[in-house]
Amino acid sequence: MQAEKIELAKRLLDTEDEKIIDAVKSIFRNFDDSNEWSDLPEKVILDVKESLKQIELGQGISHTF
């Protein structure tokens, strides 16, 4: 399973296709909405949600070289 996760992460980092990135974000957003991240502290949940909003507004930091 770890190898699959690494491969998915590599493919996501290598893609420039916004449709794929949006689809992955949507999957996590749908999962998060149904899971509610019940095992994480509220502060962490709020910080992650704020970060996602910033990314959607184009305020994220690119980590590509």
C-alpha positions in Angstrom: 0.0 0.0 0.0 2.9 2.4 0.8 4.3 2.0 -2.7 0.9 2.8 -4.2 0.6 6.0 -2.1 4.1 7.0 -3.2 3.3 6.4 -6.9 0.0 8.4 -6.6 1.9 11.3 -4.9 4.5 11.3 -7.7 1.9 11.3 -10.4 0.0 14.1 -8.7 3.2 16.2 -8.4 4.1 15.6 -12.0 0.8 16.5 -13.5 -0.1 19.9 -14.9 -3.7 18.9 -15.7 -5.9 21.0 -13.5 -8.8 18.6 -14.1 -6.9 15.8 -12.4 -5.9 18.1 -9.5 -9.5 19.3 -9.1 -10.7 15.7 -9.1 -8.3 14.7 -6.4 -9.2 17.7 -4.3 -12.9 16.8 -4.8 -12.3 13.2 -3.6 -10.6 14.4 -0.5 -13.2 17.1 0.1 -16.1 14.6 -0.2 -14.3 12.2 2.1 -13.5 14.9 4.6 -17.1 16.1 4.6 -18.4 12.6 5.4 -15.6 11.7 7.8 -15.4 15.0 9.6 -11.8 14.2 10.6 -13.0 13.1 14.0 -9.6 11.9 15.1 -7.9 15.3 14.6 -7.9 18.3 17.0 -10.2 21.1 16.0 -7.3 23.5 15.4 -5.7 21.2 12.9 -9.0 20.8 11.0 -9.6 24.5 10.9 -6.0 25.1 9.7 -6.3 22.6 6.9 -9.7 23.9 5.8 -8.2 27.5 5.7 -5.3 26.2 3.6 -7.6 24.6 1.1 -9.6 27.8 0.8 -6.3 29.7 0.1 -5.3 27.2 -2.5 -8.7 27.6 -4.2 -8.2 31.3 -4.3 -4.7 30.9 -5.9 -2.9 32.0 -2.7 -0.9 28.7 -2.4 2.8 28.4 -2.7 4.2 26.4 -5.6 6.7 23.8 -4.6 7.8 23.0 -8.1 11.3 23.8 -9.4 
